[in-house]
């Protein structure tokens, strides 16, 4: 009976094993998030950057030399699906 009342009120204390597991789990999830999001952020930023800045390694996450020429080139072609 005491256990069910603790569940209802949310007053369940975690053991140190549970706390260590939670901390390690959070660290792993942050690392995986960074591992998957960083390449997407880089490609998105590179698409708006000056190609020379990307090629020379001057762009690390924020677009350098804002440029949308690649999108203009892509949008001027029509799909030629028969």
PyMOL commands that set and color helices and strands:
alter all, ss='L'
color gray80, all
select helices_A, chain A and resi 2-9+16-47+51-55+69-76
alter helices_A, ss='H'
color red, helices_A
deselect
rebuild
show_as cartoon
